[in-house]
Amino acid sequence: MEEIIRLQRATVEEHIGQENAHNWPAVYDTFAPHESAIDVVPFHTQFGELNGIRDFYQVVDAAFPDFKATVWANMMRPAAPFAK
């Protein structure tokens, strides 16, 4: 169990680091090739699968060229890592 959580933390750290570097192909690599999605809660919108995730990051990069993610908290569970 601890190994799974360690791997999840490493993936989240890699994901956030690549987001902040605006290295979008490396960000996409942190998602599972299927069953992945980004929920944009304020807009009640979900960008699903890798094509939707790519679309999301293209919009974010165009709208916020100085985008930087900061993790304030995270919850790691074997089935569903989550960072906010």
Buried (B, 14 or more C-beta within 10 A) or exposed (E): EEEEEEEBBEBBBBBBBBBEEBEBEBBBBBBEEEEBBBEEEEEEEEBBBBEBBBBBBEEBEEEEEEEEEEEEEBEBEEEEBEBE
